Amino acid sequence: MLLLYMAVLSSAFSGLLLLNGGVMVEGVAVKVTGNISKIEDASYFRIYYGNTFKVIKNDLDGKSYLLIQSNSKMAAKTKYCTPRIKSFVIPLANFSMDVSYFPGSFLELLGLMPSLKGITSERIASPCLLKLYNEGQLQMLNKSEPQQFSQYTAHFISYNSNQQTQSCNYVAFVPIGEQTPLQRAEWIKYLGVFANVETRANEIYEAVKSNYMCLANSAASKKLKPIVAWMEFNDGVWTFTKEAYKLKYIEDAGGENLDESINKITYNITTIEDMEQLHAILCTVDVLIDGTLTPDPFGYNATLFLQNLNIEDQSCLAFLSHESVWRHDKRLSTDLALDWFDGAVSQPQLVLADLMEMLFPTGNYTTTYFRNLLKGEEATSLGLENCDRDTFTAMEPTIITCT
């Protein structure tokens, strides 16, 4: 099997152009121009270009995806499906997706909704995707019957398992594996390669990145840096987040994460010593983000938060006196699918703008993804009636005013 893989790569990669940080493979024999994507920030995938094919190397699932142009002679003669390499004819004629933590907003931004034909659940955050299903444009697929996915050219998933990765038409799309907001957003180029819409993918990412960096540069000029605690409560234990992309958001918004010298991140509310330590730490915090997972986001309010916090002496807690306790579940579907795992991944500039308003309130900006618990803000339920555009028309990114 290894010999086969090496033979395939040797044949396919001869004369390839590698576009990853501007590095070119030694011995390039072809000149590829025009509709191509160059990877600027993402760490876990690379794109190679040949004259009539492309290769995506996905470091998170360990696979190489050989994408062959439909109008080439190679398309009719070449088919690979091994544990290390899969081949597809592009542009994809159609595809399906497992909606679990799959940011479908990338498809909307690229204008690929007409090619999407199947989904695995109605639990989706996108109003327009829900509208598409309601109009009968999408087939509902049963995850327990994976043979249903074989009717499509490709089936996109956002995670890996031994059973799924053996299927020849499965493609792992995992932007959530990246460490920073912009790295996650750049995975729009990954999808664009499968549809020959690299130019569109490049334009979207450039718009998103430029807006994000403008906002971050604006925040960097702030002299005062509020201290932010991003934490979750589960089974009587509070945990401070160590997720890199969340910590990066705080830094880019002009805030300061908890001191790295605080190496204990979990605190049991039934342990006196833990609660004393947690109390002391929270007395230094200006803004608190409660990322607690709950089966009932609409019922999660300030009363429940304070009950979970379980601190009697609240006199030193600035985030309470300043009413700055937030949750990132402001946008969710009627089936409780959080847009935090969808739209927030493809458009991180909106998250950054939210955080800047939370840290440096102006009063004239309405947050998109965060709601203020202490001010009684409730979650917003999104249904198909919230889709205000033609479902087959590409969505444009929302650009925040920035000077």
Secondary structure, DSSP 8 states (H G I E B T S, - for coil): -HHHHHHHHHHHHTT-EEEBTT---TT------SS---BSS-SSEEEEE-SSEEEEEETTTTEEEEEEETTSHHHHH---BSSSEEEEEES-S-EEE--TT--THHHHHHT-GGGEEEES-S--S-HHHHHHHHTT-SEE--TT-GGGGGGSSEEEESS--HHHHTSTTEEE--GGGSSSHHHHHTTHHHHHHHHT-HHHHHHHHHHHHHHHHHHHHHHHT-S---EEEEEEEETTEEEE---HHHHHHHHHTT-EE--TT----EEETT-HHHHHHHHHHHTT-SEEEE----S-GGG--HHHHHHHH--S--TT-HHHHTT-EEES-SEEETT--BGGGTHHHH-HHHHHHHHHHHHS--SS---SS-EETTTT---EEE-GGG--S-TTS----------
